[in-house]
């Protein structure tokens, strides 16, 4: 534990403030409201939409290094809830995920999606 007046505690406090402000300005460049800052930092890139099947099913091509968990929540490019991952299929290099959307599929083909 650091003492409240020690140099280490002060350095860590300054470093945390700098990282917060750097991240804040990065998200401001992306035109994202500040109230979503902490929530967005927990999201990871899921993939891009390839096709929509029926009224509520969306097919995404995922990043092989960052596969989502089943039934994880999916957000669109405006960070609004879009649906949940219900299946992951395809080969190891180019996996696909099917997303069951809450309403109609949010977005066009080629749009980016994120997972929580």
C-alpha atoms as one frame of an Amber mdcrd trajectory, in Angstrom:
protein
   0.000   0.000   0.000   1.159   3.474  -0.769   0.995   6.248   1.730  -1.247
   9.090   0.711   1.599  11.591   0.615   4.232   9.407  -1.074   5.767  10.135
  -4.436   4.624   6.787  -5.913   0.979   7.501  -5.146   1.239  10.926  -6.730
   2.889   9.502  -9.868   0.212   6.841 -10.255  -2.520   9.428  -9.780  -1.021
  11.697 -12.458  -0.560   8.751 -14.827  -4.179   7.650 -14.394  -5.408  11.181
 -15.126  -3.252  11.382 -18.254  -4.509   8.030 -19.557  -8.091   9.080 -18.906
  -7.692  12.365 -20.784  -5.920  10.688 -23.722  -8.722   8.131 -23.995 -11.320
  10.858 -23.628  -9.883  12.839 -26.535  -9.629   9.723 -28.715 -13.317   9.003
 -28.198 -14.195  12.660 -28.782 -12.497  12.357 -32.169 -14.837   9.455 -32.932
 -17.843  11.699 -32.126 -18.985   9.562 -29.203 -20.783  11.225 -26.279 -18.727
  11.471 -23.100 -21.306   9.564 -21.048 -20.409   6.381 -22.972 -16.676   6.680
 -22.305 -16.367   3.981 -19.612 -18.859   1.682 -21.312 -17.095   1.930 -24.674
 -13.734   1.121 -23.129 -15.143  -2.320 -22.229 -16.263  -3.102 -25.794 -14.193
  -5.020 -28.303 -14.452  -5.155 -32.078 -16.595  -8.082 -33.182 -16.627  -7.843
 -36.974 -18.423  -6.521 -40.015 -21.838  -7.514 -41.272 -21.886  -9.746 -44.337
 -25.555 -10.555 -44.805 -28.937 -10.420 -43.137 -31.175 -13.469 -43.147 -34.865
 -13.021 -42.589 -36.167 -10.279 -40.353 -33.953 -10.585 -37.277 -30.836 -12.596
 -38.121 -27.557 -10.908 -39.030 -24.368 -12.670 -40.193 -21.031 -11.115 -39.173
 -17.512 -11.995 -40.288 -15.510 -12.014 -37.061 -11.914 -11.344 -36.218 -10.307
 -14.732 -35.504  -8.174 -13.322 -32.680 -11.148 -11.854 -30.786 -14.023 -14.313
 -30.892 -17.050 -13.315 -28.802 -18.692 -15.478 -26.206 -22.058 -16.993 -26.968
 -25.038 -14.835 -25.983 -22.861 -11.762 -25.523 -24.501  -8.439 -26.313 -23.714
  -6.868 -29.691 -23.608  -3.103 -30.274 -23.711  -1.207 -33.572 -21.436   1.635
 -34.691 -23.435   4.118 -32.611 -22.920   1.816 -29.589 -26.647   1.057 -29.335
 -27.710  -2.510 -28.444 -28.314  -4.466 -31.634 -28.759  -8.077 -30.484 -27.041
 -11.174 -29.093 -24.582 -13.702 -30.550 -26.395 -17.027 -30.927 -23.957 -19.085
 -33.029 -20.345 -19.084 -34.195 -19.552 -21.112 -37.298 -17.108 -21.352 -40.193
 -13.430 -22.234 -40.293 -10.703 -21.140 -37.899  -9.190 -18.405 -40.060 -12.462
 -16.703 -41.043 -15.161 -17.397 -38.438 -18.695 -16.078 -38.736 -21.188 -15.215
 -36.020 -24.953 -15.112 -36.299 -26.615 -12.365 -34.295 -30.262 -12.432 -33.329
 -31.262  -8.771 -33.489 -33.711  -7.154 -31.100 -35.573  -5.432 -33.951 -34.706
  -5.348 -37.631 -31.020  -5.868 -38.482 -29.263  -2.638 -37.538 -27.152  -1.373
 -40.389 -26.132  -2.214 -43.891 -23.653  -4.737 -45.218 -20.110  -3.792 -44.213
 -21.032  -1.996 -40.993 -18.865  -2.569 -37.901 -20.217  -4.218 -34.761 -18.828
  -4.497 -31.235 -19.298  -7.004 -28.403 -19.470  -6.444 -24.694
